[in-house]
Amino acid sequence: MSRGIWFVAGAGAGVYAMAKARRAAESLTPDGLRDRWAGLVLGAQLFGEEVRTGQREKESELRTRLGLDRPGGPPEIGTSAPPHDLLEATQSTPSIPSTQSTTTEPEIS
């Protein structure tokens, strides 16, 4: 009984080794190398597309967070205009009355 088990195990190992050897030999043929190169190029293209998509998403997120995608575009460098949020805050506050009186009082001499 044990000889039969060892015979089947040896036959299975031989079939497995032959299949692996055939695959290795096929991968080293010109067609096999061409297929491997095409797979590598396709993988690099897919990776590049994923990186560019991620860059666009992150840039869009940052532009939204920094307020650079508002209508009218970003403020020019060197202008003295206040940021958008401060401009809205100053427009919504009531005006402060001036301390100078507009009426003239007679002077006492």
C-alpha positions as CSV (number, residue, x, y, z in Angstrom):
1,M,0.0,0.0,0.0
2,S,2.7,2.5,0.9
3,R,4.5,1.9,-2.4
4,G,1.4,2.9,-4.3
5,I,1.1,6.2,-2.3
6,W,4.8,7.0,-3.0
7,F,4.3,6.2,-6.7
8,V,1.3,8.6,-6.9
9,A,3.1,11.3,-4.9
10,G,6.2,11.0,-7.2
11,A,4.0,11.1,-10.4
12,G,2.2,14.2,-9.1
13,A,5.5,16.0,-8.2
14,G,6.8,15.1,-11.7
15,V,3.7,16.6,-13.4
16,Y,4.0,19.7,-11.3
17,A,7.7,20.2,-12.1
18,M,7.1,19.7,-15.8
19,A,4.3,22.2,-15.9
20,K,6.5,24.8,-14.0
21,A,9.4,24.1,-16.4
22,R,7.1,24.5,-19.5
23,R,5.8,27.9,-18.2
24,A,9.3,29.1,-17.5
25,A,10.5,28.1,-21.0
26,E,7.5,29.8,-22.6
27,S,8.1,33.0,-20.7
28,L,11.6,33.2,-22.1
29,T,10.5,32.9,-25.8
30,P,10.2,36.1,-27.8
31,D,6.4,36.0,-27.6
32,G,6.6,35.4,-23.9
33,L,9.0,38.3,-23.3
34,R,6.8,40.5,-25.5
35,D,3.7,39.6,-23.4
36,R,5.6,40.3,-20.2
37,W,6.7,43.7,-21.6
38,A,3.2,44.6,-22.7
39,G,1.9,43.7,-19.3
40,L,4.5,45.9,-17.7
41,V,3.7,48.8,-20.0
42,L,0.0,48.5,-19.3
43,G,0.6,48.4,-15.6
44,A,2.7,51.5,-15.7
45,Q,0.0,53.3,-17.7
46,L,-2.7,52.3,-15.3
47,F,-0.5,53.4,-12.4
48,G,0.1,56.8,-14.1
49,E,-3.6,57.3,-14.6
50,E,-4.4,56.6,-11.0
51,V,-1.7,59.0,-9.8
52,R,-3.0,61.8,-12.1
53,T,-6.6,61.2,-10.9
54,G,-5.4,61.4,-7.3
55,Q,-3.6,64.6,-8.0
56,R,-6.6,66.2,-9.6
57,E,-8.9,65.1,-6.7
58,K,-6.4,66.4,-4.1
59,E,-5.9,69.7,-5.9
60,S,-9.6,70.2,-6.2
61,E,-10.0,69.5,-2.5
62,L,-7.2,72.0,-1.6
63,R,-8.6,74.7,-3.9
64,T,-11.9,74.3,-2.2
65,R,-10.4,74.4,1.3
66,L,-8.3,77.5,0.5
67,G,-11.1,79.3,-1.3
68,L,-9.2,79.5,-4.6
69,D,-12.1,78.2,-6.7
70,R,-14.6,81.0,-6.0
71,P,-16.1,83.1,-8.8
72,G,-13.7,85.8,-9.7
73,G,-10.7,83.7,-9.1
74,P,-7.9,84.0,-6.6
75,P,-6.8,87.4,-5.4
76,E,-3.8,88.8,-7.2
77,I,-0.5,88.8,-5.3
78,G,0.4,92.2,-3.9
79,T,-3.1,93.6,-3.7
80,S,-4.3,95.0,-0.4
81,A,-7.8,93.5,-0.7
82,P,-8.9,91.7,2.5
83,P,-9.6,88.0,2.3
84,H,-13.1,87.0,1.3
85,D,-14.3,86.0,4.8
86,L,-13.1,89.2,6.3
87,L,-14.7,91.3,3.6
88,E,-18.1,89.7,4.3
89,A,-17.6,90.2,8.0
90,T,-16.8,93.9,7.6
91,Q,-19.8,94.4,5.3
92,S,-22.2,92.9,7.8
93,T,-21.2,95.0,10.9
94,P,-23.1,98.1,11.6
95,S,-21.3,101.4,11.0
96,I,-19.8,103.1,14.1
97,P,-21.0,106.7,14.6
98,S,-18.3,109.3,14.4
99,T,-17.0,111.0,17.5
100,Q,-17.1,114.5,16.0
101,S,-20.2,116.5,16.5
102,T,-21.8,118.1,13.4
103,T,-23.5,120.8,15.4
104,T,-21.6,123.9,16.4
105,E,-22.1,125.2,19.9
106,P,-21.5,128.9,20.7
107,E,-18.3,129.7,22.4
108,I,-18.5,131.3,25.8
109,S,-16.1,134.2,26.3
